[in-house]
Amino acid sequence: MSNRSPRRLPEEIYVRRRVAAAVGILVLVGLLVWGLVAVAGGGGEETAPTPTPTSTATAAAAVTSEVRSSTSAAPETSETEAPESTEASESEEPRAEAKDSCGLGDLRIVASSDRPSYGAGVQPTFYMTVTNPTDVDCEINLDEDELRFEVYNLESNARVWADTDCFPSILTGEETFSAGDERRFQAVWSRLGSQPGQCSNREDVGTGSFFVHAVIGDNPSDAHTFNLG
């Protein structure tokens, strides 16, 4: 038997062995950690997914579609019954403030008749509506600014009659039209033509289309048309 001690291996061999052992330990630890994490994750409760904005919008669109479908068969709502939108209300112009002074030109005059057409022998009745839209009373001298009804032939535009041609006006003298007030006057026409001061041998104007103005001074109403049969 030899008494010589075994020869020592080169140092780099021992270094390689220590590195290999360290790597093995790290791999083992990594496997253990991964296993623990996997077990912990598998044993937890499942969390419900949170709805996304897209899914919410889609649901809302579906509900809107259902509502429209259910109302499409309903009778069409008339314009007067339809609710007014805020946008429409805001777009309306504010009502003009009433004036604090009043003259003849401020009076609003409207002419009308009791019928649109008259058969043979039926005498028309005309109406005058006078409104004072201002905040003050209107003082009018009706001797200077005559209140009257005038009838014209629609085809020729010729004046054929006025109630003041042969009779005094139905209202004369100083007259007050109160602020915010509305007054009505009327006259009945015999269907005979006339001219100022020419009141004898008056003739029937015949049949056809005519229009009437209600007038105070130089402030006339819009024309109101009617027919004589």
Rosetta silent file (secondary structure, phi, psi, omega in degrees, C-alpha in Angstrom):
SEQUENCE: MSNRSPRRLPEEIYVRRRVAAAVGILVLVGLLVWGLVAVAGGGGEETAPTPTPTSTATAAAAVTSEVRSSTSAAPETSETEAPESTEASESEEPRAEAKDSCGLGDLRIVASSDRPSYGAGVQPTFYMTVTNPTDVDCEINLDEDELRFEVYNLESNARVWADTDCFPSILTGEETFSAGDERRFQAVWSRLGSQPGQCSNREDVGTGSFFVHAVIGDNPSDAHTFNLG
SCORE:     score description
SCORE:     0.000 S_00000001
   1 L     0.000  138.229 -178.971    0.000    0.000    0.000 S_00000001
   2 L   -87.806  141.044  179.684    1.245    3.390   -0.942 S_00000001
   3 L   -93.396    7.831 -178.756    1.500    6.047    1.781 S_00000001
   4 L   -80.001  137.940  179.465    1.234    8.967   -0.663 S_00000001
   5 L   -74.698  150.254 -179.328   -1.819   11.288   -0.168 S_00000001
   6 L   -61.175  148.706 -178.719   -4.212   11.695   -3.145 S_00000001
   7 L   -75.414  134.060 -178.962   -3.338   14.485   -5.449 S_00000001
   8 L   -73.693  138.238  179.197   -5.498   17.643   -5.045 S_00000001
   9 L   -72.531  158.903  177.534   -7.647   18.583   -8.105 S_00000001
  10 L   -59.182  149.552 -175.308   -7.143   21.914   -9.744 S_00000001
  11 H   -60.991  -34.096 -176.573   -8.946   24.840   -7.989 S_00000001
  12 H   -65.268  -25.542  177.268  -11.140   25.627  -11.008 S_00000001
  13 H   -66.639  -45.870  179.601  -12.844   22.208  -10.626 S_00000001
  14 H   -62.527  -38.283  179.199  -13.922   23.045   -7.072 S_00000001
  15 H   -63.331  -43.691  179.209  -15.215   26.461   -8.216 S_00000001
  16 H   -60.743  -40.649  179.993  -17.309   24.822  -10.950 S_00000001
  17 H   -64.581  -41.530 -179.505  -18.796   22.371   -8.441 S_00000001
  18 H   -65.673  -39.766  178.512  -19.734   25.180   -6.019 S_00000001
  19 H   -63.858  -42.280 -179.685  -21.368   27.201   -8.850 S_00000001
  20 H   -63.663  -40.544  179.234  -23.332   24.137  -10.030 S_00000001
  21 H   -64.893  -40.559 -179.779  -24.527   23.459   -6.481 S_00000001
  22 H   -64.942  -42.725  178.670  -25.618   27.095   -6.056 S_00000001
  23 H   -61.649  -40.099  179.235  -27.535   27.052   -9.363 S_00000001
  24 H   -63.121  -41.265  179.282  -29.282   23.853   -8.349 S_00000001
  25 H   -63.189  -42.228  179.708  -30.365   25.377   -5.047 S_00000001
  26 H   -63.172  -41.164  178.544  -31.729   28.496   -6.847 S_00000001
  27 H   -62.575  -41.902  179.942  -33.703   26.365   -9.316 S_00000001
  28 H   -63.393  -44.725  178.609  -35.194   24.359   -6.447 S_00000001
  29 H   -62.414  -40.321  179.183  -36.197   27.500   -4.565 S_00000001
  30 H   -62.264  -41.030  178.523  -37.768   28.953   -7.724 S_00000001
  31 H   -63.744  -41.507  179.445  -39.826   25.809   -8.249 S_00000001
  32 H   -62.169  -44.683  179.762  -41.041   25.902   -4.651 S_00000001
  33 H   -62.653  -45.446  179.455  -42.068   29.577   -4.953 S_00000001
  34 H   -59.314  -42.274  179.286  -43.912   28.981   -8.244 S_00000001
  35 H   -63.092  -42.598  179.259  -45.772   26.054   -6.728 S_00000001
  36 H   -63.563  -41.893  179.610  -46.911   28.098   -3.713 S_00000001
  37 H   -64.211  -42.199 -179.763  -48.109   30.959   -5.954 S_00000001
  38 H   -61.834  -43.853  179.834  -50.039   28.569   -8.216 S_00000001
  39 H   -63.843  -43.993 -179.086  -51.751   26.924   -5.213 S_00000001
  40 H   -64.114  -42.146 -179.415  -52.654   30.297   -3.705 S_00000001
  41 H   -67.817  -36.528 -179.068  -54.064   31.636   -7.014 S_00000001
  42 H   -72.072  -25.603 -175.738  -56.170   28.544   -7.683 S_00000001
  43 H   -88.756   -9.384 -177.531  -57.788   28.580   -4.259 S_00000001
  44 L   -76.734  164.869  178.303  -59.079   32.247   -4.355 S_00000001
  45 L   -77.408  146.929 -179.772  -62.632   33.334   -5.213 S_00000001
  46 L   -79.446  135.382 -178.908  -63.341   34.307   -8.808 S_00000001
  47 L   -95.613  133.085 -179.333  -64.046   38.043   -9.321 S_00000001
  48 L   -69.169  141.654 -179.751  -66.963   39.036  -11.585 S_00000001
  49 L   -68.118  143.645  179.020  -65.939   41.142  -14.615 S_00000001
  50 L   -84.274  130.965 -179.924  -66.726   44.870  -14.447 S_00000001
  51 L   -60.662  138.847  179.389  -69.041   46.083  -17.264 S_00000001
  52 L   -88.264  158.467  176.978  -67.209   48.243  -19.742 S_00000001
  53 H   -55.565  -32.289 -179.199  -68.569   51.605  -21.007 S_00000001
  54 H   -66.323  -42.520 -179.213  -69.134   50.023  -24.395 S_00000001
  55 H   -67.362  -35.573  178.477  -71.402   47.318  -23.003 S_00000001
  56 H   -66.103  -43.713  179.665  -73.382   49.919  -21.000 S_00000001
  57 H   -63.484  -38.691  179.396  -73.869   52.128  -24.049 S_00000001
  58 H   -62.745  -41.770  179.223  -75.005   49.130  -26.078 S_00000001
  59 H   -63.924  -42.125  179.818  -77.616   48.257  -23.438 S_00000001
  60 H   -63.093  -40.429  178.609  -78.870   51.839  -23.335 S_00000001
  61 H   -63.165  -37.896  178.687  -79.197   51.882  -27.113 S_00000001
  62 H   -63.966  -41.779  179.084  -81.211   48.679  -26.976 S_00000001
  63 H   -63.763  -44.787  178.804  -83.612   50.186  -24.400 S_00000001
  64 H   -59.467  -42.670  178.786  -84.065   53.338  -26.515 S_00000001
  65 H   -61.185  -39.368  179.340  -84.804   51.214  -29.558 S_00000001
  66 H   -63.739  -43.598 -178.946  -87.446   49.303  -27.584 S_00000001
  67 H   -62.605  -44.272 -179.906  -89.165   52.495  -26.458 S_00000001
  68 H   -63.979  -39.560  180.000  -89.298   53.888  -29.987 S_00000001
  69 H   -64.660  -38.127 -176.649  -90.664   50.624  -31.323 S_00000001
  70 H   -73.920  -24.918 -178.536  -93.396   50.521  -28.681 S_00000001
  71 H   -97.105   -8.147 -175.406  -94.529   54.113  -29.377 S_00000001
  72 L   -67.138  -25.089 -178.361  -94.378   53.999  -33.159 S_00000001
  73 L   -85.756   -7.630 -178.017  -97.855   52.484  -33.368 S_00000001
  74 L   -73.405  154.479  178.340  -99.447   55.241  -31.230 S_00000001
  75 L   -60.415  146.690 -179.809 -101.545   57.976  -32.925 S_00000001
  76 L   -64.834  134.106 -179.558  -99.565   60.946  -34.091 S_00000001
  77 L   -80.547  135.744  179.354  -99.625   63.722  -31.511 S_00000001
  78 L   -70.286  159.587 -175.516 -100.983   67.052  -32.706 S_00000001
  79 L   -61.602  -37.247 -176.854  -98.696   70.057  -32.678 S_00000001
  80 L   -71.223  -24.394 -179.538 -100.661   71.787  -29.904 S_00000001
  81 L   -90.395  -15.686 -177.604 -100.384   68.743  -27.635 S_00000001
  82 L   -68.846  137.026  179.172  -96.675   68.125  -28.197 S_00000001
  83 L   -66.268  143.011  179.381  -94.478   69.226  -25.261 S_00000001
  84 L   -81.027  137.324  178.636  -92.369   72.276  -25.943 S_00000001
  85 L   -82.022  155.079  177.802  -88.618   71.787  -25.848 S_00000001
  86 H   -62.422  -37.918 -179.436  -86.380   73.979  -23.737 S_00000001
  87 H   -62.067  -42.193  179.479  -84.408   74.912  -26.851 S_00000001
  88 H   -64.504  -40.819 -179.994  -87.538   76.145  -28.598 S_00000001
  89 H   -63.953  -40.343 -178.244  -88.561   78.212  -25.573 S_00000001
  90 H   -70.332  -26.713 -177.192  -85.127   79.810  -25.331 S_00000001
  91 H   -81.371  -14.570 -179.960  -85.109   80.661  -29.047 S_00000001
  92 L   -67.753  141.186  179.057  -88.378   82.619  -28.864 S_00000001
  93 L   -74.476  141.576  178.648  -87.984   86.362  -28.981 S_00000001
  94 L   -64.817  147.727 -179.232  -89.035   88.181  -25.799 S_00000001
  95 L   -65.504  134.445 -178.106  -92.344   90.024  -25.997 S_00000001
  96 L   -64.781  139.856  179.437  -91.909   93.671  -26.907 S_00000001
  97 L   -69.835  141.704  179.704  -92.508   96.072  -24.044 S_00000001
  98 L   -67.021  147.262 -178.951  -95.701   98.123  -24.315 S_00000001
  99 L   -72.822  154.160  177.374  -95.254  101.781  -25.269 S_00000001
 100 L  -102.469   17.318  173.222  -95.671  104.543  -22.703 S_00000001
 101 L  -144.099  160.158 -176.990  -97.310  106.856  -25.264 S_00000001
 102 L  -144.657  134.135  174.214 -100.226  106.428  -27.654 S_00000001
 103 L  -133.684  176.710 -178.243 -101.299  107.967  -30.963 S_00000001
 104 H   -54.431  -41.112 -177.990 -103.744  107.056  -33.711 S_00000001
 105 H   -66.840  -15.498  179.405 -101.130  104.928  -35.478 S_00000001
 106 H   -81.323  -19.589 -178.870 -100.671  102.778  -32.338 S_00000001
 107 L   -69.712  134.770  177.721 -104.260  101.510  -32.422 S_00000001
 108 E   -98.024  122.278 -174.233 -104.615   98.023  -33.909 S_00000001
 109 E  -119.190  131.655 -179.298 -107.705   97.757  -36.128 S_00000001
 110 E  -128.421  133.364  176.689 -109.170   94.513  -37.492 S_00000001
 111 E  -104.413  145.187  176.918 -112.105   94.158  -39.914 S_00000001
 112 E  -154.265  174.551  179.404 -114.364   91.101  -40.130 S_00000001
 113 E  -139.476  165.916 -177.181 -117.870   90.086  -41.225 S_00000001
 114 L   -78.368  -15.858  177.967 -120.590   87.755  -39.978 S_00000001
 115 L  -146.964  156.802  173.918 -120.285   85.505  -43.061 S_00000001
 116 L   -82.260  -26.229 -178.962 -117.761   84.831  -45.832 S_00000001
 117 E  -141.381  150.722 -177.667 -120.510   84.796  -48.494 S_00000001
 118 E  -129.818  132.338  176.163 -124.016   86.237  -48.770 S_00000001
 119 L   -75.665  175.013 -178.211 -126.929   84.984  -50.819 S_00000001
 120 L   -57.386  131.825  176.127 -129.231   87.222  -52.806 S_00000001
 121 L    81.760   -5.241 -179.567 -130.916   89.849  -50.647 S_00000001
 122 L   -88.940  125.771 -177.470 -128.822   89.103  -47.510 S_00000001
 123 L   -89.702  129.494  179.891 -127.231   92.241  -46.055 S_00000001
 124 L   -71.333  146.712  171.035 -123.681   91.895  -44.708 S_00000001
 125 E  -112.615  125.477 -178.706 -122.807   92.879  -41.141 S_00000001
 126 E  -106.568  149.337  179.733 -119.303   94.241  -40.690 S_00000001
 127 E  -125.624  144.376  173.730 -117.281   94.407  -37.457 S_00000001
 128 E  -122.504  124.396  175.682 -114.416   96.645  -36.380 S_00000001
 129 E  -110.808  122.871 -178.176 -112.177   95.599  -33.475 S_00000001
 130 E  -117.059  124.232 -178.777 -109.951   98.352  -32.051 S_00000001
 131 E  -121.660  136.597  173.501 -107.208   97.484  -29.554 S_00000001
 132 L  -104.566  103.282 -175.375 -104.886   99.823  -27.643 S_00000001
 133 L   -85.300    0.798 -175.700 -101.701   97.773  -26.961 S_00000001
 134 L   -87.231  178.857 -179.859  -99.846  100.585  -25.158 S_00000001
 135 L   -92.782    2.446 -178.378  -99.543  101.345  -21.441 S_00000001
 136 L  -130.957  158.478  176.908 -101.424  104.654  -21.672 S_00000001
 137 L   -67.855  150.844 -179.409 -104.872  105.792  -22.781 S_00000001
 138 E  -113.345  117.844  179.045 -105.250  107.015  -26.347 S_00000001
 139 E   -96.510  117.299 -177.391 -107.232  110.246  -26.881 S_00000001
 140 E  -123.429  131.773  173.903 -108.635  110.464  -30.430 S_00000001
 141 E   -89.364  101.607 -175.041 -110.731  113.258  -31.933 S_00000001
 142 L   -77.806   -6.025  170.830 -113.143  111.283  -34.108 S_00000001
 143 L   -75.667  -32.988  177.874 -114.484  114.443  -35.702 S_00000001
 144 L   -88.246  -41.133  179.342 -111.062  114.909  -37.287 S_00000001
 145 L  -109.764   89.954 -171.477 -110.153  111.190  -37.615 S_00000001
 146 L   -67.629  137.213  175.680 -113.412  109.654  -38.774 S_00000001
 147 E   -93.875  125.579 -172.595 -114.335  106.108  -37.755 S_00000001
 148 E  -159.197  167.748  171.129 -115.891  104.288  -40.732 S_00000001
 149 E  -115.585  137.260  178.761 -116.296  101.148  -42.868 S_00000001
 150 E  -129.174  134.494  179.952 -115.330  101.192  -46.563 S_00000001
 151 E  -114.703  137.592 -179.033 -116.169   98.540  -49.188 S_00000001
 152 E  -127.272  149.043  173.021 -114.232   98.025  -52.442 S_00000001
 153 E   -75.146  127.024 -175.242 -114.780   95.853  -55.502 S_00000001
 154 L   -66.977  -33.466 -176.890 -112.065   93.174  -55.431 S_00000001
 155 L   -76.536  -44.796 -175.826 -111.717   92.989  -59.222 S_00000001
 156 L   -98.784  -12.825 -176.935 -111.574   96.721  -60.029 S_00000001
 157 L    64.451   18.762 -179.159 -110.398   97.992  -56.621 S_00000001
 158 L   -84.698  137.641  176.315 -113.063  100.710  -56.925 S_00000001
 159 E   -72.898  126.908 -176.314 -114.624  102.095  -53.736 S_00000001
 160 E  -114.600  -16.686 -177.590 -118.353  101.286  -53.816 S_00000001
 161 E  -167.523  149.337  167.441 -119.608  102.242  -50.337 S_00000001
 162 E  -144.401  143.966 -176.886 -118.813  103.739  -46.938 S_00000001
 163 L   -69.477  -14.870  179.498 -121.185  103.943  -43.992 S_00000001
 164 L   -97.671    3.779  178.768 -120.371  107.643  -43.557 S_00000001
 165 L   -65.164  -40.203 -173.927 -121.267  108.639  -47.131 S_00000001
 166 L  -122.681   -3.296 -179.054 -124.899  109.269  -46.230 S_00000001
 167 L  -139.839  155.602  176.836 -124.992  108.985  -42.437 S_00000001
 168 L   -64.173  157.830  175.876 -122.924  110.269  -39.500 S_00000001
 169 L   -61.373  152.108 -179.834 -120.228  108.022  -38.090 S_00000001
 170 L   -70.478  -10.746  177.173 -121.370  105.620  -35.390 S_00000001
 171 L  -148.638  127.664 -177.884 -118.961  107.358  -32.969 S_00000001
 172 L  -132.844  174.171  176.397 -117.944  111.030  -32.959 S_00000001
 173 L    77.565 -170.703  177.826 -116.193  113.640  -30.796 S_00000001
 174 E   -70.112  127.469 -178.246 -113.304  113.114  -28.353 S_00000001
 175 E  -133.984  138.240  179.830 -112.989  109.420  -27.528 S_00000001
 176 E  -103.853  123.388  172.452 -110.688  107.584  -25.143 S_00000001
 177 E  -102.864  105.910 -170.680 -109.347  104.159  -26.076 S_00000001
 178 L   -67.051  152.015  179.783 -108.084  102.847  -22.735 S_00000001
 179 L   -58.852  129.511  178.373 -104.691  101.191  -22.334 S_00000001
 180 L    72.517    5.560 -175.537 -104.866   97.465  -23.035 S_00000001
 181 L   -91.900  158.816  177.583 -108.571   97.734  -23.891 S_00000001
 182 E  -130.407  130.790 -179.920 -110.433   96.269  -26.886 S_00000001
 183 E  -127.408  150.475 -177.813 -113.588   97.770  -28.364 S_00000001
 184 E  -126.989  142.145  176.851 -115.926   96.555  -31.130 S_00000001
 185 E  -131.514  159.122  179.520 -118.177   98.426  -33.562 S_00000001
 186 E  -145.576  157.927  176.920 -120.505   97.194  -36.306 S_00000001
 187 E  -147.507  147.100  177.787 -122.395   98.364  -39.347 S_00000001
 188 E  -109.251  131.669 -177.126 -124.970   96.754  -41.659 S_00000001
 189 L  -103.811  134.240 -179.582 -124.681   97.339  -45.416 S_00000001
 190 L   -80.850   -4.235 -177.519 -127.732   97.520  -47.652 S_00000001
 191 L    74.312   13.812  176.009 -125.652   96.382  -50.673 S_00000001
 192 E   -99.115  139.704  179.599 -126.336   99.730  -52.353 S_00000001
 193 L   -74.687  158.709  178.844 -123.465  101.766  -53.732 S_00000001
 194 L  -157.890  162.647  172.382 -122.732  105.299  -52.506 S_00000001
 195 E  -137.426  157.849 -179.026 -120.331  108.220  -52.708 S_00000001
 196 L   -54.491  122.067  178.512 -119.844  111.063  -50.206 S_00000001
 197 L    77.342   -3.596  179.476 -122.944  113.284  -50.375 S_00000001
 198 E  -108.138   87.794 -169.943 -124.474  111.238  -53.211 S_00000001
 199 L  -117.052    9.095  177.023 -127.262  109.435  -51.425 S_00000001
 200 L  -110.205  154.713  179.198 -130.133  109.442  -53.930 S_00000001
 201 L    54.511   43.988  179.090 -130.776  106.937  -56.694 S_00000001
 202 L   -77.079  141.266 -175.955 -128.396  104.445  -55.170 S_00000001
 203 L  -113.597  152.113  175.344 -127.998  101.214  -57.094 S_00000001
 204 E   -63.220  136.489 -177.925 -127.312   97.644  -56.028 S_00000001
 205 L   -77.963   -8.233  177.675 -123.623   96.812  -56.484 S_00000001
 206 L    84.403 -161.008 -177.575 -124.514   93.386  -57.847 S_00000001
 207 L  -103.322  167.580  177.850 -122.716   90.115  -57.229 S_00000001
 208 E   133.923 -164.819 -177.977 -119.035   89.253  -57.023 S_00000001
 209 E  -104.576  138.885 -176.784 -116.082   89.506  -54.658 S_00000001
 210 E  -138.344  169.273  170.850 -115.495   92.512  -52.442 S_00000001
 211 E  -140.900  153.410 -177.984 -113.346   93.567  -49.490 S_00000001
 212 E  -121.953  142.018  170.799 -113.947   95.831  -46.517 S_00000001
 213 E  -112.312  137.852  166.503 -111.608   98.079  -44.517 S_00000001
 214 E   -98.564  128.097 -167.604 -112.324   99.246  -40.978 S_00000001
 215 E  -134.355  140.712  165.586 -110.762  102.718  -40.702 S_00000001
 216 E  -127.080  117.939 -177.432 -110.085  105.451  -38.149 S_00000001
 217 L    58.258 -121.490  177.515 -108.641  108.580  -39.752 S_00000001
 218 L  -107.817   25.604  178.822 -105.719  107.376  -41.891 S_00000001
 219 E  -112.817   94.569 -177.857 -105.256  104.136  -39.928 S_00000001
 220 E   -94.488  157.842  170.741 -106.961  101.292  -41.885 S_00000001
 221 L   -79.102  172.449  167.624 -107.263   97.605  -41.077 S_00000001
 222 L   -67.229  158.257 -179.142 -106.080   94.908  -43.439 S_00000001
 223 L   -70.320  138.152  174.585 -108.588   94.034  -46.168 S_00000001
 224 E  -117.482  118.581 -174.603 -111.259   91.479  -45.283 S_00000001
 225 E   -90.378  153.512  176.621 -112.756   89.741  -48.345 S_00000001
 226 E  -159.618  168.889 -176.659 -116.299   88.425  -48.807 S_00000001
 227 E  -123.749  144.476  173.240 -118.660   87.455  -51.648 S_00000001
 228 E  -112.900  127.231 -179.007 -122.106   88.676  -52.692 S_00000001
 229 L  -106.319    0.000    0.000 -124.352   86.193  -54.503 S_00000001
